[in-house]
Amino acid sequence: MLLFLLVFALPVEVNSSPISCYNDQGAAVDWFYLYKLPKEDRMEPQEEGDRYLLLEKGSEEWSNGQGTVNDTTGALGRTVGQLYSQGKNTERAYILYNDQKPTVDLTDRRVHMSGSSRGHTKGVVLLDKHQGFWLVHSTPHFPPAQKEGQYYYPGSGLINGQNFICVTYPLERFQTIDTGEQLQINQPSVYDCDVPQSLASLVPALAAVCGGKATYGRASPQIQRVANRSVTLTSAGGTNFISFAKGASFKNDLYHAWVAPALQSDLLVQFWVRSTGVLPSDCSLGWKVLDVTRINPGKTSEFKASQDHSKWAVSTKAAGSGAGGGWVCVGDINRNMAEEKRGGGTVCLRDPVVWKAYRTAVVDYEDCGRDKKSPICVLQL
């Protein structure tokens, strides 16, 4: 009888692991950056483009990913895989958005047209009544819808380089206007979401983004009038990030017209250059925004910007070596004429380790006037 009472008194938890960003070892982390490397040879088997580098809070530099981006035991698989581990769950909310949504038939042109008038945005939000994560990335057709029942990385995302930033936030960040309304400004193409009734009243802005499920996120009339907004988002571990979100009405380049002046920093910007109307490097507003042309993150392999679908920016100088400096921004929008008229954004962090990891990745860049230059001398590494 005593044994029965002891067993009955023990707490029962189906899944005690918190919703969080996770590293390769399966430990919950406050944040991480993940750089999926491009295929070194486009003639190699497709699976050869699945290697990645990982940088998490507390580490000193890029580390080689343990496994591949398709592994459920890697940082990306462990993190996004939480979406599929329990099926539909009335205690969890999620939003999946991508201007190139997943589909079984990747030749379907609707994949490329579905988000043409919406934000050029890609990301995952997953949370419960305690905390959650916001993953911003650059990969088309990722991740699979929740009903797929399992995590996998799309073959279409293997050829080119891709970037991811995952941040764990407390519930308060999702409860306030910050996260949900930043997404509303971005005008995302939401292809799968669920904000159950038990959470809808706690995260009304996210519930509004979810709207009609496989439809575009719906913004309040007040937010619809906001062309752009930046907010400070504090992670569960106390790290301050700045989220920059612009809507279609901003009608300008995110980095040149806004991020560089706001951070008071010259920026080197990596983005998808194999598109029409690419914007050249621009020094006209005082702060330089210079297009990256060659990259070698982690000094593992050098490749052209045309092989990298990532969208990130890094200050030319370290913090303390002039106004601004020391910033890294990872987002989901490019520098081209068409995307001046579309929503999108970036998430910025001022951290010496992260800055060094991205700054030393720049091998060449295009100076104003379209002259390729060697990297600016890096001081105070």
C-alpha positions in Angstrom: 0.0 0.0 0.0 2.9 2.4 0.9 4.6 1.6 -2.4 1.4 2.3 -4.3 1.1 5.7 -2.6 4.7 6.6 -3.4 4.4 5.8 -7.0 1.0 7.6 -7.3 2.6 10.7 -5.7 5.4 10.9 -8.3 4.9 13.6 -11.0 4.2 12.2 -14.4 5.6 14.1 -17.4 5.2 12.9 -20.9 7.9 15.2 -22.2 9.9 17.2 -19.6 12.3 18.7 -22.2 11.7 22.4 -22.6 10.9 23.9 -26.0 14.2 25.5 -26.9 17.0 25.7 -29.5 19.2 22.6 -29.1 22.8 21.9 -30.0 24.4 18.8 -31.6 24.8 17.2 -28.2 21.1 17.5 -27.4 21.5 20.3 -24.8 19.1 23.2 -24.7 20.9 26.4 -25.6 20.0 30.1 -25.5 20.9 30.6 -29.2 22.9 29.3 -32.1 24.0 30.2 -35.6 24.2 27.5 -38.2 25.9 27.8 -41.6 25.0 25.1 -44.1 27.9 24.9 -46.5 27.3 24.7 -50.3 28.2 21.7 -52.4 31.9 22.0 -53.3 31.2 20.4 -56.7 27.8 20.7 -58.3 28.5 17.3 -60.0 28.8 15.5 -56.7 25.9 13.5 -55.3 23.2 15.8 -53.8 23.8 14.6 -50.3 27.3 16.1 -50.4 25.8 19.5 -49.7 24.6 18.7 -46.2 27.6 19.7 -44.1 27.3 22.6 -41.7 29.1 24.8 -39.1 27.6 25.6 -35.7 28.2 28.5 -33.4 26.3 28.6 -30.1 26.3 30.8 -27.0 29.5 30.1 -25.0 31.5 28.7 -27.9 34.6 30.5 -29.2 34.4 29.9 -32.9 32.6 27.9 -35.6 32.7 24.1 -35.0 32.0 21.4 -37.6 28.5 20.1 -37.3 28.2 16.5 -36.0 26.4 14.8 -38.8 24.3 16.6 -41.5 21.5 19.0 -41.7 19.2 16.1 -42.5 20.0 14.3 -39.3 17.4 14.3 -36.5 20.3 14.2 -34.0 21.9 17.5 -35.3 21.2 20.9 -33.9 18.7 21.8 -36.7 17.0 18.4 -36.6 16.7 18.4 -32.8 15.3 21.9 -32.7 12.8 21.8 -35.5 12.1 18.2 -34.8 10.2 19.2 -31.6 7.4 20.2 -33.9 6.7 16.6 -35.0 7.6 14.8 -31.7 4.1 15.0 -30.2 1.8 15.5 -33.2 -1.0 18.0 -32.6 -0.7 19.3 -29.1 -3.2 21.7 -27.5 -0.5 23.0 -25.2 1.8 24.2 -28.0 1.6 26.8 -30.7 3.5 26.9 -33.9 3.8 29.0 -37.1 5.7 27.9 -40.3 6.2 30.5 -43.0 8.2 30.6 -46.2 7.8 32.5 -49.4 8.7 29.2 -51.1 6.6 26.8 -49.3 7.2 23.0 -49.1 5.5 20.8 -51.6 5.7 17.2 -52.8 6.2 18.4 -56.4 9.1 20.9 -56.4 8.5 21.5 -60.1 5.1 23.1 -59.3 5.6 26.8 -60.2 3.2 27.8 -57.5 6.0 27.1 -55.1 7.8 30.1 -56.5 4.8 32.3 -57.1 3.0 31.7 -53.8 4.9 34.4 -51.9 5.7 36.8 -54.8 3.4 39.5 -53.5 4.2 38.8 -49.8 7.2 39.1 -47.6 10.4 37.4 -48.6 10.5 35.7 -45.3 11.3 32.3 -43.9 11.0 31.0 -40.4 9.7 28.8 -37.6 8.0 29.8 -34.3 7.3 27.1 -31.7 6.3 27.7 -28.1 4.3 26.5 -25.1 3.1 28.3 -21.9 6.7 28.6 -20.7 9.0 29.5 -23.6 9.7 28.8 -27.2 12.1 29.5 -30.1 12.1 31.7 -33.2 14.2 30.3 -36.0 14.9 32.7 -39.0 16.5 31.1 -42.0 17.1 31.3 -45.8 16.1 27.7 -47.0 13.3 27.3 -49.6 10.7 24.6 -49.0 11.7 24.2 -45.3 10.6 22.8 -42.9 7.9 20.2 -43.8 4.4 20.9 -42.6 3.5 19.4 -39.2 1.2 16.8 -40.7 4.2 15.3 -42.4 5.0 13.8 -39.0 8.7 13.9 -39.3 11.7 16.2 -39.7 13.7 16.3 -42.9 15.8 18.8 -44.9 14.7 19.4 -48.5 17.0 18.3 -51.3 16.4 21.6 -53.0 18.2 23.4 -50.1 21.5 21.4 -50.4 23.2 22.9 -53.4 23.7 26.4 -52.1 24.9 27.7 -48.7 22.1 28.6 -46.2 22.1 30.4 -42.8 20.0 29.9 -39.7 19.7 31.8 -36.4 17.7 30.2 -33.6 16.9 32.1 -30.3 15.1 30.8 -27.3 12.7 33.3 -25.8 10.6 33.3 -22.7 6.8 33.4 -23.1 6.8 37.1 -22.3 8.5 37.9 -25.6 5.7 36.1 -27.4 3.0 37.6 -25.2 4.0 41.2 -25.9 3.6 42.9 -29.3 7.2 42.3 -30.1 7.5 38.9 -31.9 4.0 38.6 -33.3 3.8 42.1 -34.7 7.2 42.0 -36.1 6.0 39.0 -38.1 2.9 40.9 -39.1 5.0 43.7 -40.5 7.0 41.2 -42.5 3.7 40.0 -44.2 4.8 36.3 -44.2 3.4 33.5 -46.3 2.1 31.2 -43.6 1.7 27.6 -44.9 1.1 25.8 -41.7 0.2 27.0 -38.1 -1.8 26.2 -35.0 -2.4 28.5 -32.1 -4.7 26.5 -29.8 -7.4 28.2 -27.8 -5.4 27.5 -24.6 -2.7 29.8 -25.9 -4.5 32.2 -28.2 -5.4 34.6 -25.4 -1.7 34.6 -24.2 -0.2 35.3 -27.6 -2.9 37.3 -29.6 -0.4 38.8 -32.1 0.8 35.4 -33.1 -2.8 34.1 -33.3 -3.4 36.9 -35.7 -0.4 35.9 -37.8 -1.8 32.3 -37.9 -5.1 33.7 -39.1 -6.7 31.3 -41.6 -3.9 28.6 -41.4 -2.6 28.1 -44.9 -3.3 31.7 -45.8 -1.2 34.8 -45.5 -0.6 36.2 -42.1 -3.2 38.9 -41.3 -2.1 42.1 -39.6 -4.2 44.5 -37.6 -5.1 47.9 -39.2 -2.5 49.6 -37.0 0.3 47.3 -38.0 -0.7 47.5 -41.7 0.2 51.2 -41.5 3.7 50.5 -40.1 6.3 50.5 -42.8 9.2 49.3 -40.6 10.0 48.8 -37.0 12.9 47.6 -34.8 12.5 46.1 -31.3 14.9 44.7 -28.8 14.1 41.0 -28.1 15.8 39.6 -24.9 16.4 35.8 -25.0 15.6 33.4 -22.2 19.3 33.7 -21.1 19.4 37.5 -21.2 21.0 38.2 -24.5 19.6 41.3 -26.3 18.9 40.9 -30.0 17.5 43.7 -32.3 14.8 42.6 -34.7 14.4 44.7 -37.9 11.2 44.2 -39.8 10.0 46.0 -42.9 6.8 45.8 -44.9 6.1 46.3 -48.6 5.4 50.0 -48.0 9.0 50.6 -46.8 9.9 50.6 -50.5 13.7 50.6 -49.9 16.7 48.4 -49.3 16.7 47.0 -45.7 20.4 47.3 -45.2 21.4 50.5 -46.9 18.3 52.6 -46.0 17.9 51.4 -42.5 20.1 48.8 -40.7 23.5 50.5 -41.4 22.3 53.9 -40.3 20.5 52.4 -37.2 23.6 50.5 -36.1 25.9 53.3 -37.2 28.1 50.8 -38.9 29.5 50.1 -42.3 28.2 46.6 -43.4 29.4 43.8 -45.5 26.3 42.0 -46.8 26.0 38.4 -48.2 22.8 37.7 -50.1 21.5 35.7 -53.1 23.1 37.5 -56.1 21.7 35.2 -58.8 18.5 37.3 -59.2 17.4 40.2 -61.3 17.9 43.8 -60.2 20.7 43.2 -57.7 21.7 46.3 -55.9 25.4 47.3 -56.1 27.4 48.3 -53.1 26.2 51.7 -51.9 28.1 54.4 -50.0 25.7 57.3 -50.7 24.2 57.7 -47.2 27.4 58.0 -45.3 27.4 54.4 -44.1 28.9 51.9 -46.6 26.9 48.8 -47.6 29.2 46.5 -49.5 28.2 43.4 -51.3 30.2 40.3 -50.4 31.7 38.3 -53.3 33.7 35.5 -51.8 33.3 33.6 -48.5 35.2 31.1 -46.3 33.4 30.6 -43.0 35.4 28.7 -40.5 38.3 28.6 -43.0 36.9 25.3 -44.2 36.3 25.9 -47.9 36.1 29.0 -50.0 33.2 29.7 -52.3 31.5 32.4 -54.3 28.6 34.5 -53.1 26.7 33.1 -56.1 26.9 29.7 -54.4 25.4 31.0 -51.1 21.7 31.6 -50.6 22.3 33.0 -47.1 21.3 36.5 -46.1 23.6 38.1 -43.5 25.5 41.2 -42.7 28.5 41.9 -40.6 30.1 45.2 -39.5 33.4 46.0 -41.2 35.0 46.8 -37.8 34.9 45.4 -34.3 33.1 47.0 -31.5 35.2 49.7 -29.9 37.0 50.7 -33.1 34.6 53.5 -34.0 30.9 54.3 -34.0 28.8 51.2 -34.2 30.9 48.1 -35.1 30.8 44.5 -33.9 27.4 43.6 -35.3 26.1 40.5 -37.1 22.7 40.3 -38.6 21.1 37.2 -40.0 17.8 37.4 -41.9 15.7 36.4 -44.9 15.8 39.2 -47.5 18.1 40.1 -50.3 19.4 43.3 -51.8 17.6 43.7 -55.1 15.0 46.0 -56.6 12.0 43.7 -56.3 12.6 43.0 -52.6 12.6 46.7 -51.8 8.9 46.4 -52.3 8.5 43.2 -50.2 8.5 42.5 -46.5 11.4 41.0 -44.8 13.9 41.4 -41.9 17.0 40.5 -40.0 18.0 39.8 -36.4 21.1 41.5 -35.2 23.5 40.8 -32.3 26.5 42.6 -31.0 28.9 39.9 -29.8 32.6 39.7 -30.3 32.8 36.0 -30.9 29.9 36.0 -33.4 31.3 39.1 -35.1 34.7 37.5 -35.6 33.2 34.3 -37.0 31.3 36.2 -39.7 33.8 39.0 -40.3 36.7 36.6 -41.0 34.4 34.6 -43.3 34.5 37.5 -45.8 37.3 36.9 -48.4 36.3 39.5 -51.0 33.7 42.2 -51.4 32.6 44.8 -54.0 33.5 48.3 -53.2 31.4 51.2 -54.3 31.9 51.7 -58.0 31.8 47.9 -58.5 35.5 47.4 -57.8 36.3 44.1 -56.1 38.5 44.7 -53.1 40.4 42.5 -50.6 39.0 42.4 -47.1 39.3 45.5 -45.0 42.0 45.1 -42.5 40.5 43.4 -39.4 41.7 44.9 -36.1 41.0 43.8 -32.5 40.1 40.2 -33.5 
